[in-house]
Amino acid sequence: MPYLYGERIRLRAAEKEDIPVFVRWINDPDVTENLLFVAPWSRFEEESWFENMMKRPAVEHILVIEIHDDKLHSNYLPIGTCSFINIDWRNRLAEIGIMIGEKAYWDKGYGSETMRLMLDHGFSSLNFNRIWLQVYSKNKRGIKAYEKAGFRYEGMFRQGQYQHGQYYDVHLMSILKDEWLALKTIN
Ligand SMILES: CC(C)(COP(=O)(O)OP(=O)(O)OC[C@H]1O[C@@H](n2cnc3c(N)ncnc32)[C@H](O)[C@@H]1OP(=O)(O)O)[C@@H](O)C(=O)NCCC(=O)NCCS
């Protein structure tokens, strides 16, 4: 798959050389606060996960979110990852996941821009009809970013997550191809 370009970001395939950065991100408690990770994650575990991930179909491979930065020699700085998972080709639906691991780049619109780029890729190239996600109810930043990209709340797994000694609801959000096309017409 060629790089996907947005206004301020690009998405590229992940490489083995990205693993040390991934390990740093997923061992940062602020980053993992709203992710599934519940234990420290070693480089060895990440390498095993990476190898297994690469055995899955290419459209499910993890993509690296990069921003353009004139100060850098390479001009691009990796700030996070995203991917489609659990693709169901018969029903043309996919779940999506995202992590911006560089905290300094939160709240700058990169998460919602990444989602918009992935929606464009998912609906116009991969011909999905429905893209959905799970987000913890306490992840207000995530919920807002997904709403900005066009996702709608559709329900929840009540008390679906146990963390810090208590249960939290897990929200389900989704967007259909028709809704995405309508948004494109407006914008
Ligand atoms: C969640 C995440 C993908 C969002 O990406 P982002 O680039 O930070 O999000 P955006 O800047 O596009 O949008 C965030 C919005 O939430 C708002 N926001 C931030 N904290 C908020 C809070 N506590 N309550 C309400 N809104 C909040 C921001 O102001 C912004 O809205 P605005 O553009 O109208 O000002 C990213 O922060 C991240 O990866 N975090 C760590 C891992 C994670 O939570 N992954 C998602 C798991 S479902």
The ligand as a Gaussian input file, in Angstrom:
#p B3LYP/6-31G(d) Opt

LIG

0 1
 C       -7.509000       9.661000      21.827000
 C       -6.590000      10.250000      20.766000
 C       -6.526000       9.303000      19.554000
 C       -7.183000      11.586000      20.286000
 O       -6.300000      12.189000      19.389000
 P       -5.973000      13.762000      19.540000
 O       -5.106000      14.152000      18.417000
 O       -5.462000      14.008000      20.917000
 O       -7.444000      14.369000      19.376000
 P       -7.940000      15.689000      18.624000
 O       -6.983000      16.811000      18.892000
 O       -8.240000      15.379000      17.208000
 O       -9.309000      15.948000      19.383000
 C       -9.367000      15.961000      20.780000
 C      -10.508000      16.855000      21.231000
 O      -10.848000      16.493000      22.581000
 C      -10.854000      17.669000      23.379000
 N      -10.568000      17.272000      24.744000
 C       -9.384000      16.973000      25.304000
 N       -9.560000      16.612000      26.588000
 C      -10.899000      16.647000      26.822000
 C      -11.720000      16.376000      27.969000
 N      -11.179000      15.970000      29.121000
 N      -13.054000      16.530000      27.841000
 C      -13.598000      16.922000      26.671000
 N      -12.877000      17.203000      25.552000
 C      -11.541000      17.048000      25.645000
 C       -9.814000      18.572000      22.736000
 O       -9.971000      19.920000      23.116000
 C      -10.142000      18.331000      21.254000
 O      -11.284000      19.021000      20.854000
 P      -11.192000      20.427000      20.014000
 O      -10.442000      20.123000      18.766000
 O      -12.625000      20.777000      19.754000
 O      -10.483000      21.399000      20.892000
 C       -5.152000      10.490000      21.334000
 O       -5.207000      11.515000      22.310000
 C       -4.547000       9.225000      21.934000
 O       -4.130000       8.365000      21.191000
 N       -4.492000       9.116000      23.261000
 C       -3.845000       7.998000      23.962000
 C       -4.334000       6.597000      23.573000
 C       -5.837000       6.527000      23.398000
 O       -6.600000       6.988000      24.210000
 N       -6.236000       5.907000      22.267000
 C       -7.630000       5.737000      21.928000
 C       -8.245000       4.533000      22.534000
 S       -9.963000       4.363000      22.056000

